[in-house]
Amino acid sequence: MWSNAPASTPFAGRTLCLAAPVKRTPVQSSGGLSGSCNGGFDFHVSHAYMASQALAPGQILFSQCWSRDPGFAPPNNVSLSNALSFEVFP
């Protein structure tokens, strides 16, 4: 998920660090093995994606991963990563 601004909002028993409106990227699988924490996520911010979202070079974006783990019962099946900010480059 990403946003144009940071925030600190309670969300699913955790803290959502993105201000509304929040944009969600396509659903991904971490590829981790069951019972381990060895998966990972990535998302390529391509030129086509930048154009479709009206993103411009120099713009600062804020991102955070929201994940669900079917190996745990609710509400322990939801997690939010630490937040990350980055600058858009051409």
C-alpha positions as CSV (number, residue, x, y, z in Angstrom):
1,M,0.0,0.0,0.0
2,W,1.1,3.6,-0.5
3,S,0.0,7.2,0.1
4,N,1.1,10.7,-0.6
5,A,1.2,11.5,3.1
6,P,2.1,9.8,6.4
7,A,-0.3,9.2,9.3
8,S,-0.6,7.2,12.5
9,T,-4.0,5.6,12.6
10,P,-5.2,2.5,14.6
11,F,-5.9,-0.3,12.1
12,A,-6.6,-3.9,12.8
13,G,-5.0,-3.7,16.3
14,R,-1.9,-2.1,14.7
15,T,-0.8,1.3,13.4
16,L,-1.4,2.3,9.8
17,C,1.3,4.8,8.8
18,L,-0.4,6.0,5.6
19,A,-2.9,8.9,5.3
20,A,-6.1,8.6,3.2
21,P,-6.5,8.0,0.3
22,V,-4.4,4.9,0.5
23,K,-3.6,3.1,-2.8
24,R,-3.4,-0.7,-2.8
25,T,-1.1,-2.5,-5.1
26,P,-2.0,-5.9,-6.5
27,V,-2.2,-8.8,-4.1
28,Q,1.0,-10.8,-3.8
29,S,2.2,-14.0,-2.1
30,S,5.3,-13.7,0.0
31,G,6.6,-17.0,-1.2
32,G,7.6,-18.0,2.3
33,L,7.6,-21.5,3.5
34,S,4.8,-22.6,5.9
35,G,5.9,-22.1,9.5
36,S,8.7,-19.8,8.7
37,C,9.3,-16.1,8.3
38,N,11.4,-16.2,5.1
39,G,9.0,-14.6,2.6
40,G,9.2,-11.1,1.1
41,F,7.3,-8.6,-0.9
42,D,8.3,-6.2,-3.7
43,F,6.5,-3.9,-6.1
44,H,8.1,-2.3,-9.2
45,V,7.0,1.3,-9.6
46,S,7.3,1.4,-13.4
47,H,7.0,4.4,-15.7
48,A,3.6,3.1,-16.8
49,Y,2.4,2.8,-13.2
50,M,3.8,6.3,-12.4
51,A,1.8,7.7,-15.4
52,S,-1.4,5.8,-14.4
53,Q,-1.2,7.2,-10.8
54,A,-0.1,10.8,-11.9
55,L,3.2,10.4,-10.0
56,A,5.9,12.9,-10.8
57,P,9.7,12.9,-10.3
58,G,10.6,14.5,-6.9
59,Q,7.3,13.4,-5.3
60,I,7.7,11.8,-1.8
61,L,5.6,8.6,-1.3
62,F,5.0,6.6,1.9
63,S,4.5,2.8,1.8
64,Q,3.7,0.0,4.1
65,C,3.0,-3.7,3.7
66,W,-0.3,-5.1,5.0
67,S,-0.3,-8.9,5.2
68,R,-2.5,-11.7,6.4
69,D,-1.2,-15.1,7.5
70,P,-3.7,-18.0,7.3
71,G,-1.5,-20.0,9.7
72,F,-2.9,-17.8,12.6
73,A,-6.4,-17.2,14.0
74,P,-7.8,-13.7,13.9
75,P,-6.8,-11.1,15.0
76,N,-3.3,-12.5,15.0
77,N,-3.4,-13.2,11.3
78,V,-2.9,-9.6,10.3
79,S,0.4,-7.6,10.3
80,L,1.6,-4.2,9.1
81,S,5.3,-3.6,8.3
82,N,7.2,-0.6,9.4
83,A,6.6,2.4,7.1
84,L,9.0,3.5,4.4
85,S,9.2,6.8,2.5
86,F,10.9,7.3,-0.9
87,E,11.3,9.8,-3.6
88,V,10.1,9.2,-7.1
89,F,12.8,9.4,-9.7
90,P,12.4,9.4,-13.5
